Amino acid sequence: MILFMPMTQTPIDAEAGATTNEGRRPTVAAPASASPELTARPHRRIFTAQDKLRILADTDRAADTGGIAAILRREGLYSSALTDWRRQRDAGALGALTPVKRGPKIAEPNPLATEVALLQKENARLALRLKRAEAVMEVQKKVAELLGIPLAPSDGEP
């Protein structure tokens, strides 16, 4: 015995955003604003070296029983992450299991750059001092020429 319930149409408030279409169920327009539960920007999960080693140990123990998929679901991981972590662990680099800072890498300063900068600064200072000394010698030569004082010839200059 099958019982049918009669369908009665109830008036729906059009101002609330719901409408009816020829006896069909009412459709309600979705709110324009985003859900307040969502964050503005998702954050990337970062696993510490201890977390990675713990998860790898769990999966190594579960490899015989076939529970790797359960561990991946529990931790929210893909199998590719396990592959990468195993490769890093097998390379013997515990430091490789630590999270890497994302973004542009900062170049290490050259240890000789400081010394080069100091030498360039000193060279510029000495070049200015030499220019001033040559200007003073030129003035002395002109004064000696005007006064009629003979100058002894130098070895490298005419």
C-alpha positions as CSV (number, residue, x, y, z in Angstrom):
1,M,0.0,0.0,0.0
2,I,1.5,3.3,-1.1
3,L,0.4,6.6,0.4
4,F,0.8,9.9,-1.4
5,M,1.0,13.1,0.4
6,P,-0.8,16.0,-1.3
7,M,1.4,18.8,-2.5
8,T,0.2,22.1,-1.3
9,Q,1.7,25.3,-2.5
10,T,2.5,27.8,0.2
11,P,3.2,31.4,-0.7
12,I,6.9,32.3,-0.5
13,D,8.1,35.7,0.3
14,A,9.8,37.1,-2.8
15,E,11.6,39.8,-0.8
16,A,13.6,37.1,1.0
17,G,15.2,36.0,-2.2
18,A,13.2,32.8,-2.9
19,T,11.0,32.2,-5.9
20,T,8.7,29.5,-7.2
21,N,8.7,28.0,-10.7
22,E,5.4,26.4,-11.6
23,G,5.0,24.2,-8.5
24,R,8.7,23.2,-8.3
25,R,10.7,23.6,-5.2
26,P,11.7,27.2,-4.4
27,T,15.2,28.3,-5.3
28,V,17.1,30.6,-3.0
29,A,19.8,32.9,-4.3
30,A,23.2,32.3,-2.7
31,P,24.5,35.1,-0.5
32,A,26.9,37.5,-2.2
33,S,29.5,37.6,0.5
34,A,32.0,34.8,1.1
35,S,31.7,32.5,4.1
36,P,33.1,34.1,7.3
37,E,34.7,30.8,8.2
38,L,37.1,30.9,5.3
39,T,40.4,32.6,5.7
40,A,41.5,35.3,3.3
41,R,44.4,33.2,2.0
42,P,45.2,29.5,2.6
43,H,48.4,28.8,4.5
44,R,50.8,26.1,3.3
45,R,51.3,23.4,5.8
46,I,54.9,23.0,7.1
47,F,56.1,19.7,8.5
48,T,59.0,19.6,10.8
49,A,61.8,17.1,10.4
50,Q,60.5,15.2,13.4
51,D,57.0,15.1,11.8
52,K,58.3,13.8,8.5
53,L,60.4,11.1,10.2
54,R,57.5,10.1,12.4
55,I,55.2,9.7,9.3
56,L,57.9,7.8,7.4
57,A,58.3,5.5,10.4
58,D,54.6,4.9,10.5
59,T,54.4,4.2,6.8
60,D,57.4,1.8,7.0
61,R,55.7,-0.1,9.8
62,A,52.4,-0.2,7.9
63,A,53.9,-1.2,4.5
64,D,53.5,-4.9,5.4
65,T,49.9,-4.6,6.4
66,G,48.8,-2.2,3.6
67,G,47.8,0.7,5.9
68,I,49.8,3.3,4.1
69,A,46.7,4.7,2.5
70,A,45.0,5.2,5.9
71,I,48.1,7.1,7.1
72,L,48.1,9.3,4.1
73,R,44.4,10.1,4.6
74,R,44.9,10.7,8.3
75,E,47.8,13.1,7.7
76,G,46.2,14.7,4.6
77,L,49.2,13.8,2.4
78,Y,49.8,12.6,-1.1
79,S,52.1,9.7,-1.9
80,S,54.4,12.0,-3.8
81,A,55.3,13.8,-0.5
82,L,56.3,10.4,1.0
83,T,58.4,9.7,-2.1
84,D,60.2,13.0,-1.7
85,W,60.7,12.6,2.0
86,R,62.1,9.0,1.5
87,R,64.5,10.3,-1.1
88,Q,65.7,13.0,1.3
89,R,66.0,10.5,4.2
90,D,67.9,8.0,2.1
91,A,70.3,10.8,1.0
92,G,71.2,11.0,4.7
93,A,70.4,14.6,5.0
94,L,68.3,15.3,8.0
95,G,68.7,18.9,7.1
96,A,67.0,18.2,3.8
97,L,63.9,17.2,5.8
98,T,63.6,20.7,7.3
99,P,61.3,23.1,5.5
100,V,62.8,25.3,2.9
101,K,62.1,29.0,2.8
102,R,60.1,29.9,-0.2
103,G,60.7,32.9,-2.4
104,P,63.7,34.5,-4.0
105,K,67.0,33.4,-2.5
106,I,69.3,35.9,-1.0
107,A,72.8,35.6,-2.4
108,E,75.6,35.2,0.1
109,P,77.9,38.2,0.1
110,N,81.3,37.7,-1.3
111,P,83.8,37.7,1.6
112,L,86.2,39.8,-0.5
113,A,83.6,42.3,-1.4
114,T,84.2,44.3,1.8
115,E,87.9,44.4,1.2
116,V,87.4,45.5,-2.4
117,A,85.1,48.3,-1.3
118,L,87.6,49.5,1.2
119,L,90.4,49.4,-1.4
120,Q,88.3,51.3,-4.0
121,K,87.5,54.0,-1.4
122,E,91.2,54.3,-0.5
123,N,92.2,54.4,-4.2
124,A,89.7,57.3,-4.8
125,R,91.1,59.2,-1.8
126,L,94.7,58.8,-2.9
127,A,93.8,59.8,-6.5
128,L,92.2,63.0,-5.2
129,R,95.3,63.6,-3.0
130,L,97.6,63.1,-6.1
131,K,95.5,65.5,-8.2
132,R,95.8,68.2,-5.5
133,A,99.6,67.6,-5.2
134,E,100.1,67.9,-8.9
135,A,98.1,71.1,-8.9
136,V,100.3,72.5,-6.1
137,M,103.5,71.5,-8.0
138,E,102.2,73.2,-11.2
139,V,101.6,76.4,-9.2
140,Q,105.1,76.2,-7.7
141,K,106.6,75.9,-11.1
142,K,104.7,78.9,-12.5
143,V,105.7,81.0,-9.4
144,A,109.3,79.9,-9.8
145,E,109.2,80.8,-13.5
146,L,107.7,84.3,-12.7
147,L,110.3,85.0,-10.1
148,G,113.1,83.7,-12.3
149,I,114.2,81.0,-9.9
150,P,115.8,78.1,-11.8
151,L,114.4,74.6,-10.9
152,A,116.5,71.5,-11.0
153,P,115.3,69.1,-13.6
154,S,113.7,65.9,-12.3
155,D,114.4,62.4,-13.6
156,G,111.0,61.6,-15.2
157,E,109.8,65.1,-16.1
158,P,111.1,67.5,-18.9
